Amino acid sequence: MRRPRVTAICSLATVTVAASTTRPLDIQTVFKRHFGYTPTHVVQAPGRLEVLGNHTDYNQGLVMSVAIDRYVWMAASPRTDAKVELVTSAFTGHESFWISELKKKPTAPWADYVKGVLDRFRKHGVHFGGFNAAIHSNLPMGAGLGSSGALMVAAALLLRQLFPYKVTESGVTRPPKRDRRGLLPPLTPKEKMQIARLCAAAENHFVGLRAGMLDEISSLCGKEFHVMEIDFMHNTVELFPMIGEFAIVVLDTGVKHELVSSRYNELREHSESAARKLGVRSLRSVELNQLDANRARLSDREYECAFHIMAENLRVVHGERALLRDDIWQLGQFMFQSHDSSRDFLKNSCDELDLLVKLAREHPACLGARLTGGGFGGATINLIAWSQVDSFIKTIGEHYESRTGKPLKAMRCRVVDGAE
Ligand code: GLA
């Protein structure tokens, strides 16, 4: 039976609080402090929250996501040689290297993401010289909010500002021209998709995490007050207004598991081998009767992953319908189901995430909650009745701390536009 819906009376932007106050000025300071002069260019790329669709992206599936008001900023100025010098406000020290010698460095893994982007864009035909750059962020790292994707998108956009390029699927075409004010034309949806593809390839091949394109597409294509529904089979993004008397609250367990990348890659391998054994290109095309008829051919883990992906894609489809009817209560139910499925089938949850979702579910102000992102630690996304956000955060925080001995980090998030 359908519950009374939450009436849509005000926009998400007005019902949530913009907790992010850091402005490009701060990145300017980080740059100036290290390099001693003002940068010529500053870019920003937002993080994302996955609302529904866990690990469906690299299975050519469907995901609902939003870009949030937590950013990675980068500032830079070109150099006259072919060297890059990078500094970040998150760690001390700096990293410098020649653009002809892009190698991973275990002592500065944060720089690998930028090097990976440079490597991939260079191989794709983009020409660039050396530059000095600074990185600054208010997006928690390793919390499942897409910080690596945002960093790579920022690096790609910074490169475009410094050395304008236009990428196509097969290479590069005539670079864009600046207008009289020195501004580049806005990116087309096709260019955004191509940039997302190159950044994801950088993460896959240079960094070594076989992630999908969710984080990059979300960071580039987000829209204020809207949820993106991304179709990874056709690489399309549809926008749906998400408006109501609720706020989006992120609860961060503070748990960062080691070996996350190997466990993430393992899930991808199970999904891909399941698809191979079922004779399909991806799990997007699998239906329940086909899955059950072929169960004996799959290992238990392959079956579980395939079952999760198939059901999760359906939840996104039904979630979209709920959203179109402003039925946030129903959308929230799909979020709870999604969490249960990640926990029981994908097995990428952890005790702390399960505890947070259980506590949220028991709280009357909570419409929906689930883990968001890769899993194995990180954060949950919660849809919370607007008038009760503070009491929700207080209650869950107290319970979480008394049960785990760990403090809970909570943030209200505003849905924002993607990177330009
Ligand atoms: C991480 C990856 C994404 C996606 C999610 C899980 O955030 O970077 O590509 O696979 O996990 O849905």
Boltz pocket constraint, residues with backbone or C-beta under 6 A from the ligand:
constraints:
  - pocket:
      binder: B
      contacts: [[A, 50], [A, 53], [A, 54], [A, 55], [A, 56], [A, 57], [A, 58], [A, 144], [A, 146], [A, 211], [A, 212], [A, 213], [A, 214], [A, 215], [A, 373], [A, 374], [A, 375]]
      max_distance: 6.0
